[in-house]
Amino acid sequence: MKKSISQTLTNLILTTVCMVLVVAFSLVGQPSASAQTETPSITTQPAPAPITSVAENVRRLLTTNECVSCNLIGATLKDTNLAAANLENANLQNADLERAILQGSNLRGANLQGADLGKASIIGANLEGANLYDADLEKANLTNANLLGANLTGADLEDSINPQGIIVQ
């Protein structure tokens, strides 16, 4: 019986010491209250990013052939010539790009989820890391397109012309 009381007491002491050490180490590196009150805190808020409408982004794209990281959600770009356009990281979710010419375009990291790219000419385009989840690529020409790391889950590739090595089932 003495053994169990001494073991319980030892366990209690060890647990208490461990708890004290955990609390002490968690406080190390924390600024002291006096340091916080002595140094006035200067809060600077970053300037908010300008909110640009999809229509303004479409105008910019058609004028400059560039719209990096811009919002083109649901944009209507049907039958548009966007050859060699820079659309890196652009959000083209649910955009209508049917029969668009995207030859040599940079669509690296672009979000094309649910986009209509049916019959589009995407020859030699860079689609590395692009999201083409549920995109319509029916009859699209993807010859020499870079699809490394692209998400083609649920994409409709029926009758599309695909780069070598891409097998559509």
Protein Blocks (a to p, Z undefined) as FASTA:
>chain_A
ZZmmmmmmmmmmmmmmmmmmmmmmmmgopacfklmmmpccddddddddddddfklmmmmm
mmnopaehiafehiacehiacehiacehiafehiafehiafehiacehiacehiacehia
cehiafehiacehiafehiafehiafehiafehiacehiacdehiacZZ
